[in-house]
Amino acid sequence: MKDKADRASAIANTQKEAEKIAKELSEKSGGGEVRIHKPNGGPIRDSDTVAPGNDSNPPKDKKN
């Protein structure tokens, strides 16, 4: 769901499917950060940058 959206951009049956859809939507809209929450909107458990987004904390094993 986009920031400040009134409704979900998509509905998925599994978290894996939801993550895939979110990354595709982010890529289509110019990239950015995809945050993966625990079930039921709990705390963020992972975060991925979708190109050409700007990762403020890139992995140490990759160079920009």
MOPEQUI-V515723 format. One record per residue. N is the residue number from 1. PSI is psi in whole degrees, 0 to 359 (999 if undefined). OMEGA is omega in whole degrees, 0 to 359 (none if undefined). D_LAST is the distance of its C-alpha to the last C-alpha in whole Angstrom. Layout:
n->{N N}
psi->{PSI PSI}
omega->{OMEGA OMEGA}
d_last->{D_LAST D_LAST}
This chain:
n->{1 2 3 4 5 6 7 8 9 10 11 12 13 14 15 16 17 18 19 20 21 22 23 24 25 26 27 28 29 30 31 32 33 34 35 36 37 38 39 40 41 42 43 44 45 46 47 48 49 50 51 52 53 54 55 56 57 58 59 60 61 62 63 64}
psi->{134 153 137 21 150 341 165 146 334 163 135 158 334 160 324 316 320 320 318 314 316 318 322 316 319 318 318 332 16 12 176 200 130 121 129 117 160 164 151 32 20 191 157 130 345 159 134 140 130 125 147 36 162 107 112 348 69 156 144 340 359 141 142 999}
omega->{178 175 177 178 179 181 180 177 181 176 182 180 181 179 179 178 179 179 179 180 181 180 178 179 179 180 180 182 174 177 180 185 175 181 182 182 170 181 178 176 179 183 178 179 179 180 180 175 178 182 3 179 181 181 181 180 183 177 183 181 179 178 178 none}
d_last->{28 26 26 30 31 35 35 32 30 31 33 32 35 32 29 27 28 27 24 24 25 23 20 22 23 20 18 21 21 18 16 15 16 19 21 23 26 29 32 34 32 31 28 25 24 20 18 15 13 14 12 11 12 10 9 11 11 8 10 10 10 7 4 0}
